[in-house]
Amino acid sequence: MGSWANLKSSSWAYHTAVLSLYGFFAYCRVAEPFLTPYLMGPHKNISGEVVTNYLFPIWTYSKLACLLPVFLLTDFLRHKPLVVVQGLFLVTNYVLLCFAPGLLAMVFLQVNYAVVTSTEVAYLSYIYSVIPIENYQRATGYLRSAMLVGYTFGASLAQVLVSVAELDLFYLNAITLGTRGLFFKGKKDAAVGSSSHQTGPLGADRPEEAVMDKEEVGSRKEKMELNGSGGWHSWENMATAGHLLWKSFRETNVIYWSLWWALATAGYEQIFNYVQLMWDHIEPSATSSIYNGAVEAACSLVGAVAAFSVGHLKVTWAVWGELALGLFSAVATGAVFLMALTSSIWACYAGYVLFKSCYMLLITITTFQIASNLSMECYALAFGINTFVAILLQTIITLVVVDEATLGLDIVTQFIIYGSYYAFISEHESSGDVISAERF
């Protein structure tokens, strides 16, 4: 009890610990590494072509539709209600996977999951509204690490259950559903605790207002006036947030990092969505042993170590961060081409581990770099805009490359295009690296 009280007395550590715990459980999704084999297996019996060219594109289009109202409501409602919504829809997600038959139910599943993923912006931007700016780097590293460690644990457990216990894939979804139900109650407590210092309608009845040090309260009281007063409850507050956002996005650093965020995230989401189909193309899950869980666990673990390390590195990221973007974007490009062109499942697995690790390292750097240059009143709005642009780009890629109504390309050709897309990002970042090196 004493150590917990000490933790709560350190405002940034307490909020970071609570939100990291949330991230661990939210991303501990046992069934996710085996989603595609489950959809294509006897339980759902959907063909690979339908999954690739019809079902998965619905998620992309739905997320684009959800994201705009979500990131507007995040600042208006002060994060917590959106986190609760995410928990509810996570439960619904696995109810549908376990018990809803037919293609129409799986279409609704994609829409449901779009709500889950679009509300992530509320969680990811929450931390920057409750901690001092000097702790952004470490807090970002902890949050990303917690998310990835949770995913690593879930994926590892899934692989053990499939390979050792030979458990049917249905039970992976049932286990995940059970943990969602338990987690949802804890998540509500965590969300309340992490916002307990705020004032206004959503937190007026909370007695734990003074969890910040007196020095922090004094230095941040004026800045928290607008942020904690209930969000955009007046046109004046809305105009202020819009003005601050416009001012922030006029800075070169914010534009540079935001551009990478949007471009790289669009490509990452596309590869993450379709990589299981690539694995199934190389080594069909119906006739071979699959190690999706082990691979996801490996790359999430490497990504977690990288994200945690970034939080503690004493580096001038304004200079070296841009160099890191160019270097690791080039490595990610090579990894995507390896996945596209190899006929070895192990080489494809290795390429994915390398690709995802690079992305998780760079998105951690990018997140706290952008947050460091923003006013706290517009974190969710700024992150939401970046995510919206990323999903808009992903929607265009999906519409042209994947959707059965247009090109409807096969999975190998898709990955060649994704590799070319990342080559463009790498070339763009390399141009920025030259400028950074000269400035340094």
C-alpha distance (Angstrom), angle and dihedral (degrees) to the residues before:
residue distance angle dihedral
M1 . . .
G2 3.78 . .
S3 3.79 93.6 .
W4 3.83 90.8 48.3
A5 3.82 89.8 51.1
N6 3.80 89.5 50.2
L7 3.78 89.8 50.1
K8 3.81 91.5 51.3
S9 3.79 90.3 49.9
S10 3.81 88.0 61.5
S11 3.78 100.7 68.1
W12 3.78 100.2 -161.6
A13 3.83 94.0 43.3
Y14 3.81 92.9 49.5
H15 3.79 95.4 48.9
T16 3.78 91.8 43.5
A17 3.82 91.7 50.2
V18 3.82 93.5 49.3
L19 3.80 94.3 46.7
S20 3.80 91.5 44.1
L21 3.80 89.3 53.7
Y22 3.79 88.8 51.2
G23 3.80 90.2 49.9
F24 3.79 92.4 51.0
F25 3.80 94.6 54.2
A26 3.80 95.8 37.0
Y27 3.80 91.8 56.5
C28 3.81 96.8 39.1
R29 3.81 91.8 102.4
V30 3.78 108.1 159.8
A31 3.80 95.9 -173.4
E32 3.81 99.8 46.9
P33 3.84 99.7 86.0
F34 3.80 88.8 57.5
L35 3.81 99.3 41.6
T36 3.81 96.9 113.2
P37 3.85 95.5 47.6
Y38 3.81 87.8 48.0
L39 3.82 92.9 52.4
M40 3.81 91.9 45.8
G41 3.81 94.5 42.0
P42 3.81 130.7 84.9
H43 3.81 94.8 -78.0
K44 3.81 95.8 64.8
N45 3.82 100.8 7.4
I46 3.82 96.4 -157.0
S47 3.80 118.3 156.4
G48 3.79 121.8 -116.9
E49 3.81 91.6 -117.1
V50 3.81 92.2 54.8
V51 3.81 91.8 47.0
T52 3.81 92.2 48.2
N53 3.79 103.6 39.1
Y54 3.81 103.1 26.8
L55 3.80 115.2 18.9
F56 3.81 104.7 41.4
P57 3.84 94.8 45.3
I58 3.82 88.0 61.2
W59 3.81 89.1 64.6
T60 3.81 90.9 54.4
Y61 3.80 94.2 49.3
S62 3.81 92.2 44.6
K63 3.79 93.6 50.0
L64 3.80 90.4 52.2
A65 3.81 89.1 53.2
C66 3.83 92.9 47.3
L67 3.77 99.5 43.4
L68 3.80 100.4 69.3
P69 3.83 96.0 55.8
V70 3.81 90.5 39.6
F71 3.78 97.4 57.2
L72 3.81 91.7 43.2
L73 3.81 91.0 50.7
T74 3.81 92.2 45.4
D75 3.79 93.5 69.3
F76 3.81 92.4 35.0
L77 3.82 94.9 53.1
R78 3.83 96.5 32.3
H79 3.82 100.5 -115.5
K80 3.83 102.3 -81.7
P81 3.83 99.9 90.4
L82 3.81 90.5 49.9
V83 3.80 90.7 52.3
V84 3.82 88.9 51.8
V85 3.82 90.1 49.5
Q86 3.79 89.4 52.3
G87 3.80 90.4 54.0
L88 3.80 92.5 50.1
F89 3.78 93.8 49.6
L90 3.80 91.4 46.7
V91 3.80 88.1 59.9
T92 3.81 91.4 46.9
N93 3.79 89.7 49.3
Y94 3.79 93.9 63.3
V95 3.80 94.1 38.7
L96 3.80 86.6 61.2
L97 3.80 93.0 46.0
C98 3.79 92.6 49.5
F99 3.77 103.8 39.7
A100 3.82 113.0 12.4
P101 3.83 114.3 94.5
G102 3.78 128.4 -158.7
L103 3.79 138.8 38.3
L104 3.81 93.6 -82.3
A105 3.80 90.4 60.3
M106 3.80 89.7 52.1
V107 3.80 89.5 51.1
F108 3.80 88.3 55.2
L109 3.81 87.9 46.9
Q110 3.80 89.8 60.6
V111 3.81 90.8 51.5
N112 3.81 90.6 47.2
Y113 3.80 92.1 49.9
A114 3.80 89.5 49.1
V115 3.81 88.0 62.8
V116 3.82 90.1 49.9
T117 3.79 93.9 51.7
S118 3.80 96.3 40.0
T119 3.82 91.8 54.8
E120 3.81 90.5 56.5
V121 3.81 87.2 89.3
A122 3.83 88.6 69.8
Y123 3.80 91.2 56.6
L124 3.80 96.8 41.1
S125 3.81 94.2 50.0
Y126 3.82 95.9 39.7
I127 3.79 96.1 83.8
Y128 3.81 94.4 57.7
S129 3.80 92.2 59.9
V130 3.82 94.4 55.3
I131 3.82 106.4 40.7
P132 3.82 135.2 59.4
I133 3.80 118.1 -95.2
E134 3.81 93.3 -115.7
N135 3.82 89.2 66.5
Y136 3.82 96.9 50.1
Q137 3.80 94.9 99.5
R138 3.80 96.2 51.8
A139 3.81 94.6 39.3
T140 3.81 91.9 51.1
G141 3.80 90.3 50.7
Y142 3.81 91.9 49.5
L143 3.81 93.9 48.2
R144 3.80 94.6 47.9
S145 3.80 90.3 45.2
A146 3.81 92.4 50.7
M147 3.81 91.7 50.6
L148 3.79 91.7 49.4
V149 3.81 94.6 44.1
G150 3.80 88.4 52.3
Y151 3.78 90.7 50.6
T152 3.82 89.9 46.3
F153 3.80 92.0 53.0
G154 3.80 92.9 47.9
A155 3.80 93.7 46.7
S156 3.82 92.6 46.6
L157 3.79 91.7 50.3
A158 3.80 90.2 48.6
Q159 3.79 92.3 52.4
V160 3.81 92.6 48.9
L161 3.80 91.4 49.1
V162 3.81 92.4 48.7
S163 3.81 99.9 40.6
V164 3.80 102.8 32.1
A165 3.81 105.2 25.1
E166 3.84 92.0 31.2
L167 3.78 89.1 -138.7
D168 3.78 119.1 -179.3
L169 3.82 113.3 -107.9
F170 3.80 90.5 -119.4
Y171 3.80 89.9 69.2
L172 3.80 91.5 54.6
N173 3.79 87.6 61.4
A174 3.81 91.1 44.6
I175 3.82 91.0 52.0
T176 3.79 90.9 48.1
L177 3.80 90.5 49.4
G178 3.79 90.6 51.7
T179 3.79 92.9 50.7
R180 3.83 90.5 47.1
G181 3.80 89.7 57.1
L182 3.80 93.1 50.4
F183 3.78 92.5 41.9
F184 3.80 94.8 50.2
K185 3.80 93.8 67.0
G186 3.80 91.8 45.9
K187 3.76 90.4 46.1
K188 3.79 91.5 56.6
D189 3.79 89.8 53.8
A190 3.77 90.7 47.4
A191 3.77 92.4 49.7
V192 3.80 92.1 50.7
G193 3.77 91.8 46.0
S194 3.76 93.1 49.2
S195 3.78 92.3 52.6
S196 3.77 97.3 38.2
H197 3.77 95.1 112.7
Q198 3.78 93.5 59.2
T199 3.77 122.8 99.7
G200 3.77 129.2 -145.9
P201 3.79 135.8 64.4
L202 3.80 96.9 -37.8
G203 3.79 96.4 51.5
A204 3.78 106.7 20.0
D205 3.79 94.5 113.2
R206 3.78 95.6 51.0
P207 3.82 115.2 109.0
E208 3.81 95.7 -160.9
E209 3.80 97.3 82.4
A210 3.79 98.2 130.6
V211 3.77 103.7 61.0
M212 3.81 92.5 123.2
D213 3.77 124.9 87.2
K214 3.80 114.1 -100.4
E215 3.79 91.0 -114.4
E216 3.80 90.8 53.7
V217 3.79 91.8 47.8
G218 3.77 91.0 51.9
S219 3.78 95.2 46.9
R220 3.81 96.3 43.2
K221 3.80 103.1 33.8
E222 3.76 93.5 95.9
K223 3.81 93.6 47.2
M224 3.80 92.1 47.8
E225 3.80 91.9 53.0
L226 3.78 93.6 87.4
N227 3.77 97.5 28.7
G228 3.78 96.2 53.7
S229 3.77 99.5 38.8
G230 3.73 94.8 90.6
G231 3.79 103.0 -75.5
W232 3.76 125.8 -98.4
H233 3.81 95.7 -2.4
S234 3.81 91.5 140.7
W235 3.77 137.6 38.7
E236 3.80 87.9 -119.8
N237 3.81 92.3 60.1
M238 3.79 91.4 44.7
A239 3.79 91.4 50.0
T240 3.81 90.6 47.8
A241 3.81 92.6 51.9
G242 3.80 90.6 47.0
H243 3.80 91.8 49.7
L244 3.81 92.6 48.9
L245 3.79 90.8 47.9
W246 3.80 92.2 50.0
K247 3.80 90.0 48.5
S248 3.82 91.6 49.7
F249 3.80 94.4 48.8
R250 3.79 91.0 53.0
E251 3.80 88.9 68.1
T252 3.80 115.0 96.7
N253 3.81 94.8 -135.1
V254 3.80 93.8 53.9
I255 3.81 91.9 48.0
Y256 3.81 91.9 48.1
W257 3.79 96.0 49.8
S258 3.82 93.1 40.3
L259 3.79 91.3 52.1
W260 3.80 91.3 53.9
W261 3.82 90.3 46.0
A262 3.80 92.3 54.1
L263 3.80 97.0 42.6
A264 3.81 97.3 42.6
T265 3.80 96.0 41.7
A266 3.81 91.6 52.4
G267 3.80 89.8 54.8
Y268 3.80 94.1 41.8
E269 3.81 93.9 51.7
Q270 3.79 90.7 48.8
I271 3.80 93.2 50.9
F272 3.82 92.8 42.8
N273 3.82 90.6 52.2
Y274 3.80 95.9 49.7
V275 3.81 105.6 30.0
Q276 3.82 93.1 93.9
L277 3.80 88.2 57.4
M278 3.80 88.9 52.7
W279 3.79 90.4 51.5
D280 3.79 90.5 48.4
H281 3.81 89.6 50.4
I282 3.81 92.1 54.1
E283 3.82 96.6 38.2
P284 3.84 113.2 14.3
S285 3.80 111.3 -134.9
A286 3.81 91.4 -144.0
T287 3.81 92.4 65.6
S288 3.81 105.4 22.8
S289 3.77 141.3 55.9
I290 3.78 109.5 -99.3
Y291 3.78 128.1 -151.4
N292 3.79 101.4 -171.2
G293 3.79 92.2 131.8
A294 3.80 94.0 51.0
V295 3.80 91.7 49.1
E296 3.80 93.5 48.2
A297 3.80 89.3 47.3
A298 3.80 92.2 50.6
C299 3.79 96.4 49.2
S300 3.81 93.0 42.4
L301 3.80 90.5 50.7
V302 3.80 92.2 50.1
G303 3.80 89.4 46.0
A304 3.81 91.2 49.7
V305 3.81 91.8 52.3
A306 3.80 90.0 48.1
A307 3.82 93.0 48.3
F308 3.81 91.9 47.0
S309 3.80 91.1 48.9
V310 3.79 92.1 51.1
G311 3.79 88.8 56.9
H312 3.81 90.7 61.4
L313 3.79 104.0 34.9
K314 3.80 114.2 112.5
V315 3.77 96.6 -141.9
T316 3.79 133.7 140.3
W317 3.78 92.6 -118.0
A318 3.80 93.0 -178.4
V319 3.83 85.6 72.4
W320 3.80 108.1 20.8
G321 3.78 93.9 37.4
E322 3.80 91.0 68.6
L323 3.79 90.5 49.4
A324 3.81 88.9 50.8
L325 3.81 90.2 51.7
G326 3.80 91.9 55.3
L327 3.81 95.8 43.7
F328 3.80 98.8 45.8
S329 3.80 93.0 39.6
A330 3.81 86.8 58.7
V331 3.81 90.7 49.7
A332 3.82 89.8 49.3
T333 3.81 89.7 51.3
G334 3.79 91.5 55.5
A335 3.81 90.6 47.2
V336 3.82 92.5 54.1
F337 3.80 92.2 49.5
L338 3.81 88.8 49.3
M339 3.82 90.1 55.0
A340 3.79 91.0 48.1
L341 3.80 99.0 47.8
T342 3.80 105.6 34.4
S343 3.79 125.2 95.0
S344 3.81 92.1 -162.3
I345 3.78 116.6 94.4
W346 3.81 90.5 -152.8
A347 3.80 92.2 54.3
C348 3.80 88.7 48.8
Y349 3.79 90.3 50.3
A350 3.82 90.6 49.8
G351 3.79 91.5 49.6
Y352 3.78 91.1 52.8
V353 3.81 93.0 49.0
L354 3.80 89.6 51.6
F355 3.80 93.4 45.5
K356 3.79 97.0 48.2
S357 3.81 93.1 44.3
C358 3.81 90.8 53.8
Y359 3.78 92.0 49.3
M360 3.82 94.5 48.3
L361 3.80 91.1 49.7
L362 3.79 93.3 49.8
I363 3.81 97.8 42.0
T364 3.82 89.0 54.4
I365 3.80 91.1 54.3
T366 3.79 91.3 44.1
T367 3.81 95.0 50.2
F368 3.78 97.7 55.5
Q369 3.82 92.4 39.0
I370 3.79 90.5 57.9
A371 3.82 93.0 42.1
S372 3.80 90.8 52.0
N373 3.80 90.0 59.9
L374 3.82 97.8 45.1
S375 3.77 134.1 84.9
M376 3.80 111.6 -115.4
E377 3.82 91.9 -121.0
C378 3.79 92.4 70.6
Y379 3.81 107.4 35.8
A380 3.79 96.4 114.3
L381 3.79 92.0 41.5
A382 3.81 92.4 51.6
F383 3.80 94.2 44.3
G384 3.78 89.0 45.0
I385 3.80 91.8 53.5
N386 3.80 91.4 50.1
T387 3.79 91.0 48.4
F388 3.81 91.2 45.5
V389 3.81 91.4 53.5
A390 3.82 89.4 48.1
I391 3.80 92.4 51.6
L392 3.81 90.6 44.7
L393 3.81 89.0 55.6
Q394 3.80 90.5 45.3
T395 3.80 90.0 50.3
I396 3.80 90.8 53.7
I397 3.82 90.8 49.2
T398 3.80 91.1 47.6
L399 3.79 93.4 46.6
V400 3.80 93.9 50.4
V401 3.81 102.8 33.5
V402 3.81 108.1 25.9
D403 3.79 112.1 23.7
E404 3.79 114.2 101.2
A405 3.81 89.1 -137.0
T406 3.82 90.6 67.0
L407 3.82 128.3 21.1
G408 3.82 97.0 -25.2
L409 3.81 91.4 -167.7
D410 3.79 124.2 -165.7
I411 3.78 118.7 -100.7
V412 3.83 96.9 -102.9
T413 3.80 93.1 52.6
Q414 3.78 89.0 47.0
F415 3.80 91.7 56.3
I416 3.80 91.9 48.4
I417 3.81 87.4 55.5
Y418 3.81 91.0 47.5
G419 3.81 89.6 51.8
S420 3.80 89.9 51.8
Y421 3.79 89.1 49.0
Y422 3.81 91.3 54.3
A423 3.80 89.8 46.3
F424 3.81 87.0 59.3
I425 3.82 90.5 50.8
S426 3.79 90.9 48.7
E427 3.80 91.8 50.3
H428 3.80 91.0 49.1
E429 3.81 92.6 50.1
S430 3.80 91.9 45.9
S431 3.80 88.8 59.2
G432 3.80 88.7 54.0
D433 3.82 90.3 48.1
V434 3.79 91.5 60.8
I435 3.79 90.3 53.4
S436 3.81 91.2 47.6
A437 3.79 93.1 49.6
E438 3.79 91.6 50.0
R439 3.80 91.1 48.1
F440 3.80 90.8 48.5
